[in-house]
């Protein structure tokens, strides 16, 4: 898969308890087809974090890769914003 064709998603890390794996929640905003109310829908993605640099609460960007396991199809590209109090 060429570099420019890979999907890039932005979301918040909800779990970093696994070794070299983070769970990222990606939210999207949609409008209800009948009632027109604005709704937030989210999906969790498992992503590969080789160096373990992302922590829970961080805003991150993940990029699509070839499958690394049964659930991992994304890899951490960069940490956009550290969680409040994340500096040590």
ZAFI-10651 format. One record per residue: y, x, z of N, C-alpha, C, O in turn; chain; residue in three letters. Coordinates in nm, 2 decimals, padded with zeros to 4 digits. Atoms other than C-alpha are relative to their C-alpha. Layout:
BEGIN
+--------+--------+--------+---------+--------+--------+--------+--------+--------+--------+--------+--------+--------+--------+
! nnorth !  neast !    nup ! canorth ! caeast !   caup ! cnorth !  ceast !    cup ! onorth !  oeast !    oup ! chaine ! residu !
+--------+--------+--------+---------+--------+--------+--------+--------+--------+--------+--------+--------+--------+--------+
!      Y !      X !      Z !       Y !      X !      Z !      Y !      X !      Z !      Y !      X !      Z !      A !    ALA !
...
+--------+--------+--------+---------+--------+--------+--------+--------+--------+--------+--------+--------+--------+--------+
END
This chain:
BEGIN
+--------+--------+--------+---------+--------+--------+--------+--------+--------+--------+--------+--------+--------+--------+
! nnorth !  neast !    nup ! canorth ! caeast !   caup ! cnorth !  ceast !    cup ! onorth !  oeast !    oup ! chaine ! residu !
+--------+--------+--------+---------+--------+--------+--------+--------+--------+--------+--------+--------+--------+--------+
! -00.12 !  00.09 !  00.00 !   00.00 !  00.00 !  00.00 !  00.12 !  00.09 !  00.00 !  00.14 !  00.18 !  00.08 !      A !    UNK !
! -00.12 ! -00.09 !  00.01 !   00.33 !  00.15 ! -00.10 !  00.10 ! -00.03 !  00.12 !  00.10 ! -00.13 !  00.18 !      A !    UNK !
! -00.08 !  00.01 ! -00.11 !   00.59 !  00.22 !  00.16 !  00.10 ! -00.11 !  00.00 !  00.12 ! -00.18 !  00.11 !      A !    UNK !
! -00.10 !  00.10 !  00.01 !   00.85 ! -00.03 !  00.04 ! -00.06 ! -00.14 !  00.00 !  00.01 ! -00.24 !  00.03 !      A !    UNK !
!  00.06 !  00.14 !  00.00 !   00.60 ! -00.32 !  00.02 ! -00.06 ! -00.04 !  00.13 ! -00.10 ! -00.15 !  00.15 !      A !    UNK !
!  00.06 !  00.03 ! -00.13 !   00.49 ! -00.30 !  00.38 !  00.09 ! -00.10 !  00.08 !  00.22 ! -00.09 !  00.07 !      A !    UNK !
! -00.08 !  00.10 ! -00.08 !   00.60 ! -00.59 !  00.61 !  00.05 !  00.07 !  00.12 ! -00.02 !  00.15 !  00.19 !      A !    UNK !
! -00.06 ! -00.05 ! -00.12 !   00.83 ! -00.49 !  00.89 !  00.05 ! -00.12 !  00.08 !  00.12 ! -00.21 !  00.04 !      A !    UNK !
! -00.04 !  00.11 ! -00.09 !   00.87 ! -00.72 !  01.19 !  00.06 !  00.06 !  00.12 !  00.04 !  00.17 !  00.17 !      A !    UNK !
! -00.07 ! -00.04 ! -00.12 !   01.10 ! -00.70 !  01.49 ! -00.04 ! -00.10 !  00.11 ! -00.04 ! -00.22 !  00.10 !      A !    UNK !
!  00.04 !  00.09 ! -00.11 !   00.99 ! -00.83 !  01.83 !  00.01 !  00.08 !  00.13 !  00.05 !  00.19 !  00.14 !      A !    UNK !
!  00.00 ! -00.05 ! -00.14 !   00.96 ! -00.77 !  02.21 ! -00.14 !  00.03 !  00.04 ! -00.23 ! -00.04 !  00.02 !      A !    UNK !
!  00.13 ! -00.04 ! -00.05 !   00.68 ! -00.58 !  02.37 ! -00.03 ! -00.09 !  00.12 !  00.04 ! -00.09 !  00.22 !      A !    UNK !
!  00.03 !  00.08 ! -00.11 !   00.50 ! -00.82 !  02.60 ! -00.11 !  00.07 !  00.09 ! -00.13 !  00.03 !  00.20 !      A !    UNK !
!  00.11 ! -00.07 ! -00.08 !   00.21 ! -00.59 !  02.71 ! -00.01 !  00.15 ! -00.06 ! -00.01 !  00.17 ! -00.18 !      A !    UNK !
!  00.03 ! -00.14 !  00.04 !   00.16 ! -00.21 !  02.71 ! -00.11 !  00.06 !  00.09 ! -00.12 !  00.18 !  00.12 !      A !    UNK !
!  00.11 ! -00.04 ! -00.10 !  -00.15 ! -00.20 !  02.94 ! -00.11 !  00.07 ! -00.07 ! -00.19 !  00.14 !  00.00 !      A !    UNK !
!  00.11 ! -00.07 !  00.07 !  -00.39 ! -00.08 !  02.67 !  00.04 !  00.14 ! -00.04 !  00.15 !  00.17 ! -00.04 !      A !    UNK !
! -00.03 ! -00.14 !  00.04 !  -00.43 !  00.28 !  02.57 !  00.03 !  00.00 ! -00.15 ! -00.05 ! -00.04 ! -00.23 !      A !    UNK !
! -00.05 ! -00.02 !  00.14 !  -00.23 !  00.35 !  02.24 !  00.01 ! -00.14 ! -00.07 !  00.02 ! -00.14 ! -00.19 !      A !    UNK !
! -00.02 !  00.13 !  00.06 !  -00.19 ! -00.03 !  02.18 !  00.11 ! -00.08 !  00.08 !  00.11 ! -00.07 !  00.20 !      A !    UNK !
! -00.09 !  00.09 ! -00.06 !   00.10 ! -00.26 !  02.25 ! -00.01 ! -00.14 ! -00.07 ! -00.06 ! -00.15 ! -00.18 !      A !    UNK !
!  00.00 !  00.14 !  00.06 !   00.13 ! -00.64 !  02.20 !  00.15 ! -00.04 ! -00.01 !  00.23 ! -00.03 !  00.08 !      A !    UNK !
! -00.14 !  00.03 !  00.04 !   00.45 ! -00.75 !  02.03 !  00.01 ! -00.14 ! -00.03 ! -00.06 ! -00.19 ! -00.12 !      A !    UNK !
! -00.03 !  00.14 !  00.03 !   00.59 ! -01.10 !  02.03 !  00.11 ! -00.01 ! -00.10 !  00.22 !  00.04 ! -00.07 !      A !    UNK !
! -00.10 !  00.02 !  00.11 !   00.77 ! -01.19 !  01.71 !  00.03 ! -00.15 ! -00.01 ! -00.05 ! -00.23 ! -00.04 !      A !    UNK !
! -00.04 !  00.14 !  00.00 !   00.97 ! -01.51 !  01.73 !  00.07 ! -00.03 ! -00.13 !  00.14 !  00.05 ! -00.20 !      A !    UNK !
! -00.07 !  00.05 !  00.12 !   01.10 ! -01.71 !  01.43 !  00.06 ! -00.14 !  00.04 !  00.00 ! -00.21 !  00.12 !      A !    UNK !
! -00.07 !  00.13 ! -00.03 !   01.34 ! -02.01 !  01.43 ! -00.03 ! -00.09 ! -00.12 ! -00.02 ! -00.05 ! -00.24 !      A !    UNK !
!  00.03 !  00.09 !  00.10 !   01.24 ! -02.32 !  01.24 !  00.06 ! -00.14 !  00.03 !  00.09 ! -00.16 !  00.15 !      A !    UNK !
! -00.05 !  00.14 ! -00.02 !   01.37 ! -02.68 !  01.20 ! -00.11 ! -00.10 ! -00.02 ! -00.19 ! -00.09 ! -00.11 !      A !    UNK !
!  00.10 !  00.10 !  00.01 !   01.14 ! -02.97 !  01.27 !  00.02 ! -00.08 ! -00.13 !  00.13 ! -00.13 ! -00.16 !      A !    UNK !
! -00.02 !  00.07 !  00.13 !   01.07 ! -03.15 !  00.93 !  00.05 ! -00.14 !  00.02 !  00.11 ! -00.19 ! -00.08 !      A !    UNK !
! -00.04 !  00.14 ! -00.02 !   01.13 ! -03.50 !  01.07 !  00.12 ! -00.01 !  00.09 !  00.22 ! -00.08 !  00.05 !      A !    UNK !
! -00.10 !  00.02 ! -00.11 !   01.35 ! -03.47 !  01.38 !  00.11 !  00.10 ! -00.01 !  00.22 !  00.08 !  00.06 !      A !    UNK !
! -00.11 ! -00.10 !  00.02 !   01.56 ! -03.17 !  01.26 !  00.04 !  00.08 !  00.12 !  00.14 !  00.15 !  00.12 !      A !    UNK !
! -00.03 ! -00.08 ! -00.12 !   01.55 ! -03.01 !  01.60 ! -00.04 !  00.14 ! -00.03 ! -00.14 !  00.17 ! -00.09 !      A !    UNK !
!  00.02 ! -00.14 !  00.02 !   01.57 ! -02.63 !  01.60 ! -00.11 !  00.04 !  00.11 ! -00.09 !  00.03 !  00.23 !      A !    UNK !
!  00.11 ! -00.04 ! -00.08 !   01.24 ! -02.49 !  01.74 ! -00.02 !  00.15 ! -00.01 !  00.01 !  00.21 ! -00.12 !      A !    UNK !
!  00.03 ! -00.14 !  00.01 !   01.14 ! -02.13 !  01.83 ! -00.15 !  00.01 !  00.01 ! -00.22 ! -00.05 !  00.10 !      A !    UNK !
!  00.14 ! -00.02 !  00.01 !   00.79 ! -02.04 !  01.73 ! -00.03 !  00.15 !  00.01 !  00.05 !  00.23 ! -00.05 !      A !    UNK !
!  00.03 ! -00.14 ! -00.01 !   00.63 ! -01.71 !  01.82 ! -00.15 !  00.04 ! -00.03 ! -00.24 ! -00.05 ! -00.02 !      A !    UNK !
!  00.14 ! -00.05 !  00.02 !   00.32 ! -01.50 !  01.74 ! -00.01 !  00.14 !  00.06 !  00.08 !  00.22 !  00.05 !      A !    UNK !
!  00.02 ! -00.13 ! -00.05 !   00.17 ! -01.20 !  01.91 ! -00.08 !  00.09 ! -00.10 ! -00.17 !  00.04 ! -00.16 !      A !    UNK !
!  00.07 ! -00.10 !  00.09 !   00.07 ! -00.89 !  01.71 ! -00.04 !  00.12 !  00.08 !  00.04 !  00.17 !  00.16 !      A !    UNK !
!  00.04 ! -00.13 ! -00.06 !  -00.13 ! -00.59 !  01.83 !  00.05 !  00.11 ! -00.09 !  00.03 !  00.10 ! -00.21 !      A !    UNK !
! -00.05 ! -00.11 !  00.08 !   00.03 ! -00.27 !  01.72 ! -00.04 !  00.13 !  00.06 ! -00.06 !  00.15 !  00.18 !      A !    UNK !
!  00.04 ! -00.14 ! -00.04 !  -00.07 !  00.10 !  01.74 !  00.12 !  00.08 !  00.04 !  00.22 !  00.08 ! -00.03 !      A !    UNK !
! -00.11 ! -00.08 ! -00.06 !   00.15 !  00.31 !  01.96 ! -00.07 !  00.14 !  00.04 ! -00.11 !  00.15 !  00.16 !      A !    UNK !
!  00.07 ! -00.13 ! -00.02 !   00.01 !  00.67 !  01.93 !  00.05 !  00.08 !  00.12 ! -00.03 !  00.13 !  00.20 !      A !    UNK !
! -00.05 ! -00.09 ! -00.11 !   00.25 !  00.84 !  02.18 !  00.03 ! -00.08 !  00.12 !  00.06 ! -00.02 !  00.23 !      A !    UNK !
! -00.02 !  00.08 ! -00.12 !   00.28 !  00.55 !  02.42 !  00.15 ! -00.01 !  00.04 !  00.18 ! -00.02 !  00.16 !      A !    UNK !
! -00.14 !  00.00 ! -00.03 !   00.66 !  00.54 !  02.40 !  00.06 ! -00.14 !  00.02 !  00.16 ! -00.14 !  00.09 !      A !    UNK !
! -00.05 !  00.13 ! -00.02 !   00.71 !  00.16 !  02.40 ! -00.05 ! -00.06 !  00.13 ! -00.17 ! -00.04 !  00.17 !      A !    UNK !
!  00.04 !  00.06 ! -00.12 !   00.71 ! -00.02 !  02.73 !  00.03 ! -00.15 !  00.00 !  00.10 ! -00.20 ! -00.09 !      A !    UNK !
! -00.02 !  00.14 !  00.00 !   00.71 ! -00.39 !  02.82 !  00.15 ! -00.04 !  00.01 !  00.22 !  00.02 !  00.09 !      A !    UNK !
! -00.14 !  00.04 !  00.01 !   01.04 ! -00.56 !  02.74 !  00.09 !  00.07 ! -00.10 !  00.20 !  00.03 ! -00.13 !      A !    UNK !
! -00.08 ! -00.07 !  00.11 !   01.15 ! -00.31 !  02.47 !  00.00 ! -00.08 ! -00.13 ! -00.09 ! -00.15 ! -00.16 !      A !    UNK !
! -00.01 !  00.06 !  00.13 !   01.27 ! -00.44 !  02.14 ! -00.04 !  00.11 ! -00.10 !  00.01 !  00.22 ! -00.10 !      A !    UNK !
!  00.07 ! -00.09 !  00.09 !   01.06 ! -00.27 !  01.87 ! -00.01 ! -00.05 ! -00.14 !  00.00 ! -00.17 ! -00.17 !      A !    UNK !
!  00.03 !  00.03 !  00.13 !   01.01 ! -00.26 !  01.50 ! -00.14 !  00.05 ! -00.04 ! -00.17 !  00.17 ! -00.01 !      A !    UNK !
!  00.13 ! -00.04 !  00.04 !   00.65 ! -00.26 !  01.37 ! -00.02 ! -00.01 ! -00.15 !  00.05 ! -00.09 ! -00.21 !      A !    UNK !
!  00.02 !  00.00 !  00.15 !   00.52 ! -00.19 !  01.02 ! -00.15 ! -00.02 ! -00.03 ! -00.24 !  00.02 !  00.05 !      A !    UNK !
!  00.13 !  00.03 !  00.04 !   00.21 ! -00.32 !  00.84 ! -00.08 !  00.13 ! -00.04 ! -00.02 !  00.21 ! -00.11 !      A !    UNK !
!  00.08 ! -00.12 !  00.04 !  -00.07 ! -00.06 !  00.80 ! -00.14 ! -00.05 ! -00.04 ! -00.17 ! -00.17 ! -00.03 !      A !    UNK !
!  00.13 !  00.04 !  00.02 !  -00.43 ! -00.06 !  00.70 ! -00.07 ! -00.03 !  00.13 ! -00.03 !  00.03 !  00.24 !      A !    UNK !
!  00.06 !  00.04 ! -00.13 !  -00.66 ! -00.21 !  00.97 ! -00.05 !  00.12 !  00.08 ! -00.12 !  00.21 !  00.03 !      A !    UNK !
!  00.05 ! -00.11 ! -00.09 !  -00.72 !  00.02 !  01.27 ! -00.11 ! -00.05 !  00.09 ! -00.19 !  00.03 !  00.14 !      A !    UNK !
!  00.10 !  00.06 ! -00.08 !  -00.94 ! -00.22 !  01.46 ! -00.01 ! -00.15 ! -00.04 !  00.04 ! -00.19 ! -00.14 !      A !    UNK !
!  00.02 !  00.14 !  00.03 !  -01.05 ! -00.58 !  01.47 !  00.14 ! -00.08 !  00.01 !  00.16 ! -00.17 ! -00.07 !      A !    UNK !
! -00.12 !  00.07 ! -00.02 !  -00.70 ! -00.69 !  01.58 !  00.13 !  00.07 ! -00.04 !  00.23 !  00.01 ! -00.07 !      A !    UNK !
! -00.12 ! -00.08 !  00.03 !  -00.46 ! -00.40 !  01.50 !  00.02 !  00.01 ! -00.15 ! -00.07 !  00.08 ! -00.22 !      A !    UNK !
! -00.04 ! -00.01 !  00.14 !  -00.29 ! -00.43 !  01.16 !  00.14 !  00.05 ! -00.02 !  00.19 !  00.06 ! -00.13 !      A !    UNK !
! -00.14 ! -00.05 !  00.00 !   00.05 ! -00.29 !  01.26 !  00.01 !  00.12 !  00.08 ! -00.08 !  00.15 !  00.16 !      A !    UNK !
! -00.03 ! -00.12 ! -00.07 !   00.19 !  00.03 !  01.39 !  00.14 !  00.00 !  00.04 !  00.23 ! -00.05 ! -00.03 !      A !    UNK !
! -00.14 ! -00.02 ! -00.05 !   00.50 !  00.11 !  01.60 !  00.08 !  00.09 ! -00.10 !  00.03 !  00.20 ! -00.12 !      A !    UNK !
! -00.09 ! -00.08 !  00.08 !   00.78 !  00.23 !  01.37 !  00.11 !  00.06 !  00.08 !  00.13 !  00.18 !  00.07 !      A !    UNK !
! -00.10 ! -00.06 ! -00.09 !   01.06 !  00.27 !  01.62 !  00.03 ! -00.10 !  00.11 !  00.01 ! -00.22 !  00.10 !      A !    UNK !
! -00.04 !  00.08 ! -00.11 !   01.19 !  00.15 !  01.95 !  00.15 ! -00.02 ! -00.02 !  00.23 !  00.07 ! -00.03 !      A !    UNK !
! -00.14 !  00.03 !  00.03 !   01.52 ! -00.03 !  01.88 !  00.09 !  00.00 !  00.12 !  00.20 !  00.04 !  00.12 !      A !    UNK !
! -00.08 !  00.01 ! -00.12 !   01.63 ! -00.10 !  02.23 ! -00.09 !  00.00 !  00.12 ! -00.19 ! -00.07 !  00.13 !      A !    UNK !
!  00.08 ! -00.01 ! -00.12 !   01.49 !  00.00 !  02.57 !  00.02 ! -00.12 !  00.09 !  00.13 ! -00.18 !  00.09 !      A !    UNK !
! -00.02 !  00.11 ! -00.09 !   01.43 ! -00.27 !  02.83 !  00.10 !  00.04 !  00.11 !  00.11 !  00.16 !  00.14 !      A !    UNK !
! -00.09 ! -00.02 ! -00.10 !   01.68 ! -00.30 !  03.11 ! -00.07 !  00.08 !  00.12 ! -00.17 !  00.03 !  00.17 !      A !    UNK !
!  00.06 ! -00.08 ! -00.10 !   01.61 ! -00.03 !  03.37 ! -00.12 !  00.09 ! -00.05 ! -00.19 !  00.14 !  00.03 !      A !    UNK !
!  00.11 ! -00.07 !  00.06 !   01.37 !  00.14 !  03.13 !  00.02 !  00.15 !  00.01 ! -00.08 !  00.23 ! -00.01 !      A !    UNK !
! -00.02 ! -00.15 ! -00.01 !   01.53 !  00.49 !  03.17 ! -00.05 !  00.05 !  00.13 ! -00.02 ! -00.01 !  00.23 !      A !    UNK !
!  00.05 ! -00.05 ! -00.12 !   01.36 !  00.71 !  03.42 !  00.04 !  00.15 !  00.02 !  00.00 !  00.21 !  00.11 !      A !    UNK !
+--------+--------+--------+---------+--------+--------+--------+--------+--------+--------+--------+--------+--------+--------+
END
